[in-house]
Amino acid sequence: MKATLVAICFIAAVAYSMGRLSEQQCRAPVPSTLCASEADLRTIFYFSNHTNKCEKMLSCGVGVNHFEKKKCCESECPYGKKL
């Protein structure tokens, strides 16, 4: 029973760590996008190298470190401060 529990915990830990973006991906520059006048702007969260935490901005683009929710940004990019 203990061995089974240890195996399940190990598998869960591996799965959790594989789900995150690498620090290099999180710290990748957020691309500047020129949005067409009819483009839908949406609020996204991204990991900022300047503040070392997840920040909010309006964007029409997509990127590896663009997240719909702040909690998703913080869980995928746990490399900085969580405020």
N, C-alpha and C positions, 0 to 999 in steps of 0.2 A: 504494500500500500504506500509506504513512504517513497519507494523508488518510482512509483507511478506519479505521485504528486511532484516529486523533484523533476521528472521528465516533462510533465505538463508545464511547470514553472519555467523550465529552461526553454522550451519551445515558444512559450508566450513572450519571453524576454527577447529571443532572437527575432520573432515576428515583429515585435514593437520597434526594435532598433533598425530593422530593415525598412520599415515604413517611413522613416524620416528622410528628409533631404540631407545631402552631405553639407558640411559647413561651406564648402566652395560654391555649391549651388545656391545656398541661402545668401551668401555674400556677393553673388554675381550682380553686376550693375543692373539696375532697373531700366529697361530701354525706354527712351523718350518716344512717345508716339504722337504723331500729328493726326488728330481726329477730324474726319469730315464733319461739316456743319450738321448733317443729319444723323451722325453716329450716336449711338446710345452710350452715354457716359454712365459708369457704375462705380460705386465705392469699392475699392479693393484694399487689402492689407499686404504689405511687403516688408521684408527684413531690411532695415536701414543700417548701413555701415557707419553712418554719421552719429546715430543715437544708440546703436547697438541693441535695438529692440524693434518690434513690429510697429509700423506706422501706417496711417490711413492716407489714401489719395484717390482722386478721381481718374479713371482711365477708360479708354475704349480698347486697349490692347490686351494681349495675354502674355504671360511669362512664366518661367518655371517657379519663380517665387512670388506669384500673385495669388492671393487667397481671398475667398469670399467672406470669411469670418476671421476675426482677430485670434480666437482660440485655435483655429486651424494653423494659422501662421506661427503661433507660439509653440504648438506641439510639433510641427514639422521643422521648425528652426529654433531649437532650444539653446542656441549658442550665446545669447545675449541676456539682457535684463528683461524680466517680466514685470511690467508696471501697469 
